[in-house]
Amino acid sequence: MVTHLLEKPFSRHLRADKKETVKQGCPRPQNFSITSQAKGFIQHFQNSIYSKHPWITACAQRQKLFCWPSLLFCTVKEKNVWTTTGHLDLNNLFKAMQRHERSLVHMQTVVQQISKHNAQVEKKRDVLKRFIDIVCLLGRQELSFRTHDESATSLNRGNYVEMAHFLIRYDDRLVTHFSTASNVFTGLSNHIQNDIVQSVSTVILNFIKKELLAAPFVAIMVDETSDFSLHSQASVVFRYVDEDGKAQEWFVGFKDVSADRSVKALADMVFEYLEVFQCGNKLVAETYDGAAGMSGEVSGLQTRVRERYPKPLFVHCYTHVLNLVLSQSIFSFFSHSTKQTQELDKVVRKRLPSVAPTRWNFSSRLVNTVEEHHKDLLELFGGIVENPEGWDHLTIGQSQGYLQIPSNFKFNFLLVVFSEIFHFTDVLYDILQTKAMDITLCIQEVQQMKNNIAAKRDDFNTVWSRVENLEDVVEPLHKGWRCDAGLPRKDHYRRLCLQIIDHVVGQMNAMDHLGFLSLMDGDAIPTYTRKFPQEAFNCLINSYGEHFNAVRLKNKLITFYARDEFPRRNVAEIMLCLKKHHLYIAFFELYKLYGLILIITAATASVWNTLKRIKTYSRSTTGQQQLSGLFFSIEKGIMQKLQEKGSEFYDAVISEFTKKTHRLDFQFSKK
C-alpha cells in the first residue's frame, strides 16, 4: 500500500479508495527486517517501535520507513525523507524520529488526521446518543425491544428498530447515518442493543457503588421470587442514607438460585455483592425473604453472614405456613381464569386480595377474607365438584383438593389464631409504614403490641370455641396432622397456639438490643437534660461502637438535648435540618447516629417498596425483555437523575460501550 501511495498521491485517489485506505489503517508489517551495521555490531528493526510511534509505517518492498499521516494528508510542498524516499539508517533512527515529530510537515498532517478522526467520532457519538435515548425510553416504559421478525419486509420489526426508523423522519443526522452506514455498524442489530443496555446498566451500577462508598451505613435486603419462566430469582437491594440525608433503596441485581438454594450458596451470593460494592464493613442490617424458597434457610443464612460481618441486625420477615397455603393455592386458583373469577364473584361476592409475602397487611387481608367467607368457599368448591358440567378436568380436580382445605380443622385453627394476631399487627404495620421515623411512637406501639399478643396466651378457650363452632370442619386422619403422642386433642392445639404466640413475641423481644433507639425518644429528651441515658448509650457502643467516636458522640448528644431549635421526634427531619443549616459537619457523630437509626428503623418497618417493584416486574417478564428493562423500569429515579446530567451521562455510557465492544471509532483522539 505504501508503494501505491508513493506512485500515486492519496489526494488523487477516488473517494471510495480513500475511505478504504483510511479504514485499513496504518500498515505495520511484522516481518520487516532492515538492519544497519555500526562499530562492530548489527542493529535490527524492532516491532515495538510501531506501538511507541504509531505514525511509523514500513514498506517491505522498498525496505524503508515512512510517516503514514504525512503520506495521506501532507500539503506542505517540501521534500521530506519520511514522505518521499523513506528512512533507512537505524543507527540514527531515534534522532531522526524526534526531528520529524517536531517538523511542520508532521505536525500539520497529524493535526489534520486528528481533526478528521474526531469529526467523524463526533458524528458517530451523536448517532449513538439517539440509540441510547431509545434504549432508555423503552426500558423506562417497560416495553420489549425486539420481535421474532426484524427483516426489512416485516410489518413489525420490534419497538427499537421501529422507533429508530420513526425518528429518521425528523432527524437529518440519522438520515445521513443510515444512508452511509456500513454493515459494521448500523446501530440496529440485537448485539448492539444488548451492548447499549449493558453499558447503561453499568453506568447505573457505578452510580450506586459511588453512593455506597460515601455512605456511613448500609443495609442489604434479599428477596426470592419466581419469574415468568418459573426460575427462582434472588433480588438484592441496598439501603443507605445519601449525601442529602435521605434514605435510598436501590436494586443492584438478580441471581438465579434455582439450582442451589443452600445456605452456603445464598451466603456466597450475599458476600459477592458486599465485596463488589465494598460495603461489608458498613453493614448494619440484613433482611431476607421468600417464603417458598428461602424461609427454611433464613436462620442459617443470617448466621453465616454474621460469622463474617458480626454487627448487622437481622430483621425477620413475616411469613408463615398460612401465607403459603393461601397465596400459592387458593388465590392462584381463582386468578387462573376469568370463569373461575366470575364464579367467585357470584358465590363469595368478593375477590380474594393478592398477597405480597413481604407485606404484613396483604397477608392479613387474605387471612381475614378467607375466615370471613369460610362457608362461601366451601359452597363454591362443592358446587364445582357436584356440578362438573362446563368445567375442565383440571378445575374439577383442583376443587376436590381445595375442598379439603376450608374443612380442615388444623387449617381453620391456624386461620383463627393468626387472625387474632393480625388484629394487632395490622395497626402496628400501618404505624411503622407511615410513622417509622417517629421513634417515640414506634417504641410505644411495639411494646403495646407485645403486651396485647402475650395476653392472648390466657385466651385460648375463646380461640378453641370459635374453631369448634365452625360447620363442616373435620380433623384429618393422615399422619401429618396427628396430635403429639400422649396429649389430648385440645392440649395439643393449646401447645400449638402458645408456640405461635411465643414465637411472635420472641421475634419482637429480639429487637431489645435496639434499646439505643431511645436516645432519640422525643418525649424522654427533657429528662435526658437532667440525667444522660447512659444505658441506651452503652447499648449503642456495644453494638456499633467501631463506627463512632464515643466521647465526641456523647458530647454532641448532651448539646443536642440542651438545644430546643431542632426537631425532636422525626429522625429524617432532624437529618435534613442539620443538612439545611450546614451543621452536619459540626454534629457529624450525631448525624451518623441518625443515619444508622434511619437505616435500621426503615428495615425493621419492612418498607419493601423497591422489592415490590422488582417482584411485579420479574414475574411478568423473562429473558431479553427482563434484561433490557430491568434497571430502567425498576430504578426510574436513578435513570432520570443521570439523564439530567446531559453530556456527562452520554459520555459515561459511550465509554462503557467502547470498552465492551472494543470499538475505536467512538473514541476521540487526543494526540
Secondary structure as GFF3:
##gff-version 3
##sequence-region A 1 671
A	DSSP	alpha_helix	2	7	.	.	.	ID=ss1
A	DSSP	three_ten_helix	10	12	.	.	.	ID=ss2
A	DSSP	alpha_helix	15	24	.	.	.	ID=ss3
A	DSSP	beta_strand	35	38	.	.	.	ID=ss4
A	DSSP	beta_strand	41	44	.	.	.	ID=ss5
A	DSSP	alpha_helix	48	52	.	.	.	ID=ss6
A	DSSP	beta_strand	56	59	.	.	.	ID=ss7
A	DSSP	beta_strand	64	67	.	.	.	ID=ss8
A	DSSP	alpha_helix	68	73	.	.	.	ID=ss9
A	DSSP	alpha_helix	93	101	.	.	.	ID=ss10
A	DSSP	alpha_helix	104	140	.	.	.	ID=ss11
A	DSSP	alpha_helix	159	168	.	.	.	ID=ss12
A	DSSP	alpha_helix	172	180	.	.	.	ID=ss13
A	DSSP	alpha_helix	190	214	.	.	.	ID=ss14
A	DSSP	beta_strand	218	226	.	.	.	ID=ss15
A	DSSP	beta_strand	232	241	.	.	.	ID=ss16
A	DSSP	beta_strand	247	256	.	.	.	ID=ss17
A	DSSP	alpha_helix	263	276	.	.	.	ID=ss18
A	DSSP	three_ten_helix	280	282	.	.	.	ID=ss19
A	DSSP	beta_strand	283	288	.	.	.	ID=ss20
A	DSSP	three_ten_helix	295	297	.	.	.	ID=ss21
A	DSSP	alpha_helix	298	308	.	.	.	ID=ss22
A	DSSP	beta_strand	313	316	.	.	.	ID=ss23
A	DSSP	alpha_helix	321	325	.	.	.	ID=ss24
A	DSSP	pi_helix	326	330	.	.	.	ID=ss25
A	DSSP	alpha_helix	331	334	.	.	.	ID=ss26
A	DSSP	alpha_helix	338	347	.	.	.	ID=ss27
A	DSSP	alpha_helix	360	372	.	.	.	ID=ss28
A	DSSP	alpha_helix	374	386	.	.	.	ID=ss29
A	DSSP	alpha_helix	393	402	.	.	.	ID=ss30
A	DSSP	alpha_helix	409	435	.	.	.	ID=ss31
A	DSSP	alpha_helix	439	455	.	.	.	ID=ss32
A	DSSP	three_ten_helix	456	459	.	.	.	ID=ss33
A	DSSP	alpha_helix	460	468	.	.	.	ID=ss34
A	DSSP	three_ten_helix	479	481	.	.	.	ID=ss35
A	DSSP	alpha_helix	489	509	.	.	.	ID=ss36
A	DSSP	three_ten_helix	510	520	.	.	.	ID=ss37
A	DSSP	alpha_helix	525	528	.	.	.	ID=ss38
A	DSSP	alpha_helix	534	544	.	.	.	ID=ss39
A	DSSP	three_ten_helix	545	547	.	.	.	ID=ss40
A	DSSP	alpha_helix	550	562	.	.	.	ID=ss41
A	DSSP	alpha_helix	571	580	.	.	.	ID=ss42
A	DSSP	alpha_helix	588	604	.	.	.	ID=ss43
A	DSSP	alpha_helix	609	620	.	.	.	ID=ss44
A	DSSP	alpha_helix	623	634	.	.	.	ID=ss45
A	DSSP	alpha_helix	636	643	.	.	.	ID=ss46
A	DSSP	alpha_helix	647	661	.	.	.	ID=ss47
###
